[in-house]
Amino acid sequence: MTTDPAAEDLREAADELAVAGQLPRFLLMYKFAIEELMTKLRILSEEFDFVHQHDPIEHITSRVKRPEAIKEKVRRRGLGGDWVSAAAALDDIAGIRVVCPFVSDVYEVARMLTAQDDVELLRTKDYITSPKPNGYRSLHLIVRIPVFLSDRVEKVKVEVQLRTIAMDFWAAVEHKLSYKYRDSVPPDFAGELAAAARTAADLDSRMAALYERIR
């Protein structure tokens, strides 16, 4: 089994901080990684808009997973009792969501971001080309970037989700509905969700066609 040096370094740093009772500082590394990526995305957005008179990013949100949520995911996946030691196995401690006007923008932003020398692409999950069974559509990237601290450099993983406005609307409402009905899901719930996802995909296609007509 090949050992990932960056993951090992991050794990050692986490262990040291946990022993010192400084776990929030460990999570700060993920916060800093998000801020680095947010800056990159804002620069790409503004520069692309200046050159092409089209902003490929509608808005960006971010979050660092709460310690309690990390512990629960570690327990659920059977990664061991010490969630710090298992942190290297989790891809979504830090997350960024990028919402774009069109599907073409999703792939263009992903291309521009991962083309940067200090952004290492670890994995891609394309749920636009191959949607989930419930209709969920989005492009997921797991990237790793360097975070420059006062005494060292840490390479930190961040999950970047890119989707259109229509995809984001569907996902936000689906989450609320699934949470509300998780104990009593109506029989036709899954079918209606999938149908709504197809409607959102059709809307994406129609709006993209209209955009191409006026370019």
JOBEL-V355070 format. One record per residue. SS is DSSP state (alpha for helix, beta for strand, coil for the rest). OMEGA is omega in radians with two decimals (999 if undefined). Layout:
SS:OMEGA, SS:OMEGA
//
This chain:
coil:-3.12, coil:3.12, coil:3.11, coil:-3.09, alpha:-3.12, alpha:3.12, alpha:3.12, alpha:3.12, alpha:-3.14, alpha:3.14, alpha:3.12, alpha:3.12, alpha:3.13, alpha:-3.14, alpha:-3.14, alpha:-3.12, alpha:3.13, alpha:3.12, alpha:-3.12, coil:-3.13, coil:-3.08, coil:-3.09, alpha:3.09, alpha:3.11, alpha:3.07, alpha:3.12, alpha:3.07, alpha:3.13, alpha:3.11, alpha:3.07, alpha:3.14, alpha:3.11, alpha:3.09, alpha:-3.13, alpha:3.09, alpha:-3.11, alpha:3.10, alpha:3.10, alpha:3.12, alpha:-3.11, alpha:3.12, alpha:3.11, alpha:3.11, alpha:-3.13, alpha:-3.09, alpha:-3.11, alpha:3.14, alpha:3.12, alpha:3.13, alpha:-3.08, alpha:-2.98, alpha:-3.08, coil:3.09, coil:3.12, coil:-3.09, coil:-3.13, coil:3.10, coil:3.04, beta:-3.09, beta:3.01, beta:-3.11, beta:3.06, beta:2.94, beta:-3.09, coil:3.12, coil:3.13, alpha:-3.13, alpha:3.14, alpha:3.10, alpha:3.14, alpha:-3.12, alpha:3.14, alpha:3.09, alpha:3.14, alpha:-3.10, alpha:-3.12, coil:3.10, coil:-3.10, coil:3.12, coil:-3.09, coil:-3.10, coil:-3.06, alpha:3.11, alpha:-3.13, alpha:-3.14, alpha:-3.05, alpha:-3.13, alpha:-3.12, alpha:-3.11, coil:-3.11, coil:-2.95, coil:3.04, coil:3.04, beta:-3.11, beta:3.05, beta:3.06, beta:-3.14, beta:-3.13, beta:-3.04, beta:3.10, coil:-3.01, coil:3.12, alpha:3.13, alpha:3.10, alpha:3.13, alpha:-3.09, alpha:3.12, alpha:3.10, alpha:3.11, alpha:3.14, alpha:-3.10, alpha:-3.10, alpha:-3.06, alpha:3.08, coil:-3.12, coil:-3.00, coil:-3.07, coil:3.06, beta:-3.11, beta:3.11, beta:-3.13, beta:-3.10, beta:3.05, beta:3.01, beta:-3.07, beta:3.09, coil:3.01, coil:3.07, coil:-3.14, coil:-3.11, coil:3.03, coil:-3.11, coil:-3.12, coil:3.12, coil:-3.11, coil:3.14, coil:3.12, coil:3.04, beta:-3.12, beta:3.05, beta:2.95, beta:-3.11, beta:3.08, beta:-3.12, beta:3.10, beta:3.03, beta:-3.07, beta:3.12, coil:-3.06, coil:-3.06, coil:-3.11, coil:3.05, beta:3.09, beta:3.03, beta:-2.94, beta:3.12, beta:3.06, beta:3.02, beta:3.11, beta:3.08, beta:3.11, beta:-3.11, beta:3.07, beta:3.11, alpha:3.14, alpha:3.10, alpha:-3.11, alpha:3.08, alpha:-3.14, alpha:-3.08, alpha:-3.12, alpha:-3.12, alpha:3.10, alpha:3.14, alpha:-3.14, alpha:-3.13, alpha:-3.13, alpha:3.12, alpha:-3.10, alpha:-3.03, coil:-3.01, coil:3.14, coil:-3.11, coil:-3.10, coil:3.09, coil:-3.07, coil:-3.07, coil:-3.03, alpha:-3.09, alpha:3.13, alpha:3.13, alpha:3.10, alpha:3.14, alpha:3.12, alpha:3.10, alpha:3.10, alpha:3.10, alpha:3.08, alpha:3.10, alpha:3.11, alpha:3.09, alpha:3.10, alpha:3.08, alpha:-3.10, alpha:-3.11, alpha:3.13, alpha:3.09, alpha:3.11, alpha:3.10, alpha:3.12, alpha:3.13, alpha:-3.13, alpha:-3.07, alpha:3.13, coil:999
//
